[in-house]
């Protein structure tokens, strides 16, 4: 059993780190204060071919695995870009996996290269205001009329919709009361985000101001039949192919952000002198930092165990969910510890750790709550009765 990266994987990490060094703390502080999508980072990654790291080579990608993607996303987050940087390219990495797996050759040729080349941006439109994580209860309706579908409904917490050209949309094509299983009757589309029919309203939120989150109000959006991915009614099955990779990548990003926070806290603890000694000499400072290092390293092992199982074609639901839970908690604790290690200065924006703390909350909340991860492990791994 080898826990080290290959030389190719290390070169990926180093190449991404080189790109990220172009975007320093001042850049991300400005994005946090004033907003504005980090187009410069997005284009720098596109120019070097990284936006298609998991897309097959025939469609302009690199054809690499989730393991390599996790290395990439962790490196972006750990650079100090945090979730602002990672979220700017997150959709490219896992979002169109259903197109790769279930799309026709025509769809792959049409849909994938513009995303890889950075000519288009996409958003992931699944979550709805009244359904939360109960995806089978989606209310957004797509009714087929000849060679197109007409879509009406609402979505919420849709990242990058302010700048997106396309959206991966899950909608109900058969009413819930007419299907045998609740997971049936949902269909998946990858289509143009036509703002003549979609009202995009940004949500003012706690952190990650650079990457917008939105409510979408869809009123009569026409979608050509050729933009439907796979068979009608099997969209829930298709969307699952992106969920485990998403959990792995979020977990990798949480570890990366926790490491960035820990690095800052360690440096401050060595430099800050109180009572004629560096505060890092005090066990009350040392021990929480040491605990965070261990917790981040342990979470990281589960991240890459889950990634390696996914890439090997093995089941990884338990590992991906466990990685997301462990990394979300460890990343949060590391960021909180970094703020507290700075004392009052941890509350000041110029030291950056308060931004890290606000951003790491995303990895705890999304794309699945820590409580539902525990329910999943209890039921699917431990064999306990379903609790909800």
C-alpha positions in Angstrom: 0.0 0.0 0.0 1.5 3.3 -1.2 0.3 6.6 0.3 2.6 8.8 -1.9 1.7 10.5 -5.1 3.2 9.5 -8.4 5.7 11.8 -10.2 2.9 12.8 -12.6 0.6 13.6 -9.7 3.3 15.7 -8.0 3.9 17.6 -11.3 0.1 18.4 -11.4 0.3 19.8 -7.9 3.3 21.9 -8.7 1.9 23.2 -12.0 -1.4 24.3 -10.3 0.6 25.9 -7.4 2.6 27.9 -10.0 -0.6 29.2 -11.5 -2.1 30.0 -8.1 1.0 32.0 -7.2 -0.1 34.6 -9.7 -3.1 35.3 -7.5 -1.9 36.5 -4.1 -3.6 37.3 -0.8 -4.3 40.9 -2.0 -6.2 39.5 -5.0 -8.5 37.3 -2.9 -9.0 40.0 -0.3 -10.2 42.3 -3.0 -12.6 39.6 -4.3 -13.9 39.0 -0.8 -14.5 42.7 -0.2 -15.9 43.7 -3.6 -17.1 40.5 -5.3 -16.6 39.8 -8.9 -16.0 36.4 -10.4 -12.3 35.4 -10.6 -12.2 35.3 -14.4 -8.4 35.7 -14.4 -7.9 32.4 -12.5 -10.5 30.7 -14.6 -8.8 31.8 -17.8 -5.3 30.9 -16.5 -6.4 27.4 -15.8 -8.2 27.1 -19.1 -5.1 28.4 -21.0 -3.1 25.6 -19.5 -5.6 22.9 -20.2 -6.7 22.3 -16.6 -10.4 22.9 -16.8 -10.9 19.5 -18.5 -8.8 17.4 -16.2 -11.4 14.7 -16.0 -12.9 15.1 -19.5 -11.8 12.5 -22.0 -9.0 13.5 -24.4 -11.2 13.2 -27.6 -13.2 16.2 -26.3 -10.2 18.4 -25.3 -9.7 17.2 -21.8 -6.8 15.4 -20.0 -8.7 12.1 -19.3 -7.3 11.9 -15.8 -9.1 10.7 -12.7 -10.8 12.1 -9.6 -7.6 11.6 -7.7 -5.8 14.0 -10.0 -8.8 16.4 -9.8 -8.7 16.3 -6.0 -5.0 17.1 -6.0 -5.8 20.1 -8.3 -8.7 21.4 -6.2 -6.9 20.9 -3.0 -3.9 22.9 -4.3 -6.1 25.8 -5.4 -7.8 26.0 -2.0 -4.5 25.6 -0.1 -2.9 28.5 -2.0 -5.1 30.9 -0.1 -7.7 31.1 -2.8 -9.9 28.9 -0.6 -13.4 28.1 -1.7 -13.5 31.3 -3.7 -10.9 29.9 -6.1 -12.0 26.3 -6.0 -15.7 27.1 -6.6 -14.8 29.1 -9.7 -13.8 25.9 -11.5 -15.6 23.2 -9.4 -18.4 22.6 -11.9 -15.9 21.9 -14.7 -14.4 19.0 -12.8 -17.4 16.8 -11.8 -20.5 18.5 -13.1 -20.6 17.2 -16.7 -19.7 13.6 -15.7 -23.3 12.6 -16.6 -22.7 13.9 -20.2 -19.4 12.0 -20.4 -21.1 8.8 -19.2 -24.6 9.0 -20.7 -24.4 11.6 -23.5 -24.4 10.8 -27.2 -21.3 11.4 -29.3 -23.0 14.4 -30.8 -23.7 15.9 -27.3 -20.1 15.2 -26.1 -18.6 16.9 -29.2 -21.0 19.9 -28.8 -21.1 20.3 -25.0 -17.7 19.4 -23.6 -15.0 21.4 -25.6 -16.5 24.9 -24.9 -16.3 24.1 -21.2 -12.8 22.7 -21.3 -11.5 25.7 -23.4 -13.0 28.2 -21.0 -15.3 29.6 -23.7 -18.4 28.7 -21.6 -19.2 28.5 -17.9 -21.9 26.2 -16.5 -23.9 25.9 -13.3 -25.5 23.0 -11.6 -29.3 23.5 -11.1 -30.7 20.8 -8.9 -31.6 22.1 -5.4 -35.0 23.7 -4.9 -36.4 26.0 -2.1 -38.9 23.6 -0.7 -37.1 20.2 -1.1 -33.6 20.6 0.2 -31.7 17.3 -0.1 -34.9 15.3 -0.9 -34.2 15.4 -4.6 -37.0 13.0 -5.5 -39.5 15.7 -4.4 -38.4 18.3 -7.0 -41.2 20.5 -8.2 -39.6 22.0 -11.3 -41.6 20.6 -14.2 -40.5 19.9 -17.8 -43.4 19.2 -20.2 -42.6 17.8 -23.6 -44.3 19.6 -26.5 -43.1 18.2 -29.8 -39.4 18.6 -30.3 -38.8 20.6 -27.1 -39.6 20.7 -23.4 -41.1 23.7 -21.6 -39.8 24.2 -18.1 -41.3 26.0 -15.1 -40.1 26.1 -11.5 -37.5 27.4 -9.1 -34.0 26.5 -8.0 -31.9 27.8 -5.2 -28.2 28.0 -4.1 -27.1 27.8 -7.7 -23.4 28.8 -7.9 -22.0 30.9 -10.8 -25.4 31.4 -12.4 -24.6 35.2 -12.7 -21.8 34.3 -15.1 -22.9 30.9 -16.5 -23.8 30.3 -20.1 -25.2 26.8 -19.6 -26.8 24.8 -16.8 -27.2 21.2 -15.9 -30.8 21.0 -15.0 -32.8 18.3 -13.2 -36.6 18.5 -13.6 -39.6 16.3 -13.3 -41.0 15.1 -16.6 -43.5 12.6 -15.1 -45.7 13.7 -12.1 -44.6 12.1 -8.8 -48.1 10.5 -8.4 -47.7 8.7 -11.7 -44.3 6.9 -11.1 -43.6 3.6 -9.6 -40.6 4.8 -7.6 -40.0 8.4 -6.4 -36.6 8.3 -8.2 -38.3 7.8 -11.5 -39.7 10.5 -13.7 -36.9 13.0 -13.4 -34.9 14.0 -16.5 -31.6 15.7 -16.9 -30.8 18.5 -19.4 -27.7 20.4 -20.3 -28.9 23.6 -22.0 -28.5 27.3 -22.5 -29.2 29.5 -19.5 -31.6 31.8 -21.4 -32.2 34.8 -19.3 -35.3 35.7 -21.3 -36.9 32.9 -19.4 -34.8 32.5 -16.3 -34.7 35.3 -13.7 -31.4 34.9 -11.8 -31.3 36.6 -8.4 -28.1 36.7 -6.3 -28.2 35.7 -2.6 -26.2 38.0 -0.3 -24.3 35.5 1.8 -21.7 35.0 4.6 -18.6 34.4 2.5 -17.2 33.4 -0.9 -18.4 36.7 -2.4 -16.4 36.2 -5.5 -18.5 33.2 -6.6 -22.2 34.0 -6.7 -25.0 31.9 -5.3 -28.5 32.4 -6.7 -32.2 31.7 -6.8 -33.4 30.8 -10.3 -37.0 31.5 -11.3 -37.8 29.6 -14.5 -40.8 30.7 -16.5 -41.5 28.8 -19.8 -37.9 28.0 -20.6 -37.8 26.0 -23.9 -35.2 23.2 -24.1 -34.6 21.3 -27.3 -35.0 17.5 -27.0 -31.4 17.2 -28.2 -30.3 18.8 -24.9 -31.8 16.0 -22.8 -29.1 13.7 -21.4 -29.9 10.0 -21.7 -33.5 8.7 -21.5 -36.4 10.6 -20.2 -37.2 9.8 -16.6 -33.8 8.5 -15.6 -32.2 11.8 -14.6 -31.9 10.9 -10.9 -29.9 7.8 -11.8 -27.6 9.9 -14.1 -27.0 12.7 -11.5 -25.7 10.2 -9.0 -22.6 9.8 -11.2 -21.6 13.3 -10.2 -22.4 13.1 -6.5 -19.6 11.0 -5.1 -16.9 12.9 -7.1 -18.4 16.2 -5.8 -18.1 15.0 -2.2 -14.5 13.9 -2.8 -13.6 17.3 -4.3 -15.3 19.3 -1.6 -13.5 17.3 1.0 -10.1 17.9 -0.8 -10.9 21.6 -0.8 -11.7 21.6 2.9 -8.4 20.0 3.7 -6.6 22.5 1.5 -8.3 25.4 3.2 -7.6 23.9 6.6 -3.9 23.6 5.7 -3.8 27.2 4.5 -5.3 28.4 7.9 -2.9 26.1 9.8 0.1 27.5 8.0 -0.8 31.0 8.8 -1.5 30.2 12.5 1.9 28.4 12.8 3.7 31.4 11.3 1.9 33.8 13.6 2.6 31.7 16.6 6.3 31.8 15.9 6.4 35.5 15.4 4.0 36.9 17.9 5.8 37.7 21.2 3.8 38.2 24.4 5.3 38.1 27.9 8.8 38.1 26.3 8.2 34.8 24.5 6.7 33.6 21.3 3.1 32.5 21.8 3.9 29.3 20.0 6.0 28.2 23.0 2.8 27.9 25.0 1.1 24.5 25.0 -2.3 26.2 24.9 -1.4 27.4 21.4 0.7 24.3 20.4 -1.8 21.6 21.2 -4.8 22.8 19.2 -2.5 23.4 16.2 -1.0 19.9 16.5 -4.5 18.4 16.8 -5.6 20.2 13.7 -2.6 18.9 11.7 -3.4 15.3 12.7 -7.1 15.7 11.9 -6.4 17.2 8.5 -4.0 14.4 7.7 -6.4 11.7 8.7 -9.2 13.3 6.7 -6.9 13.6 3.7 -6.3 9.8 3.8 -10.0 9.2 3.5 -10.3 11.8 0.6 -7.7 9.9 -1.5 -9.0 6.5 -0.5 -12.4 7.5 -1.8 -10.9 9.1 -5.0 -8.8 6.0 -5.7 -11.8 3.7 -5.3 -13.9 5.9 -7.6 -11.1 5.8 -10.2 -10.8 2.0 -9.9 -14.5 1.6 -10.6 -15.3 0.4 -7.1 -18.1 1.5 -4.8 -17.1 4.5 -2.9 -20.3 6.0 -1.4 -19.3 5.3 2.2 -15.7 6.6 1.7 -16.8 9.7 -0.2 -19.4 10.6 2.4 -16.9 9.9 5.2 -14.3 12.0 3.5 -16.7 14.9 3.2 -17.7 14.7 6.9 -14.1 14.3 8.2 -12.6 17.0 6.0 -15.5 19.4 6.7 -15.1 19.1 10.4 -11.3 19.1 10.4 -11.1 22.0 8.0 -13.6 24.0 10.2 -11.7 23.3 13.3 -8.4 24.3 11.7 -9.8 27.6 10.5 -11.4 28.3 13.9 -8.1 27.4 15.6 -6.2 29.8 13.3 -8.5 32.6 14.2 -8.2 32.0 17.9 -4.4 31.6 17.6 -4.2 35.1 16.2 -6.3 36.5 19.1 -7.8 39.8 18.2 -5.9 40.0 14.9 -7.7 36.9 13.8 -10.8 39.0 13.5 -9.1 41.4 11.1 -9.5 40.9 7.4 -5.8 41.7 6.7 -4.8 38.4 8.4 -7.1 36.4 6.1 -8.0 33.7 8.6 -11.4 35.1 9.3 -12.2 34.8 5.5 -11.0 31.2 5.7 -13.4 30.5 8.6 -16.4 32.0 6.7 -15.6 30.0 3.6 -15.0 26.7 5.2 -18.6 26.6 6.4 -19.5 25.7 2.8 -17.7 22.4 3.1 -19.6 21.6 6.3 -23.0 22.5 4.9 -22.8 21.4 1.2 -23.4 19.4 -0.8 -24.9 17.3 2.0 -25.3 18.1 5.7 -23.1 16.4 8.2 -26.2 14.9 9.9 -27.3 13.2 6.7 -23.8 11.8 6.2 -24.1 10.2 9.7 -27.5 8.8 8.7 -26.0 7.4 5.5 -23.2 5.7 7.3 -25.5 4.4 10.0 -27.9 2.9 7.5 -25.7 1.8 4.6 -22.5 0.8 6.5 -23.7 -0.2 9.9 -27.0 -1.7 8.8 -29.1 0.3 11.2 -32.8 1.1 10.4 -33.4 4.1 8.2 -34.2 7.1 10.5 -35.9 9.5 8.1 
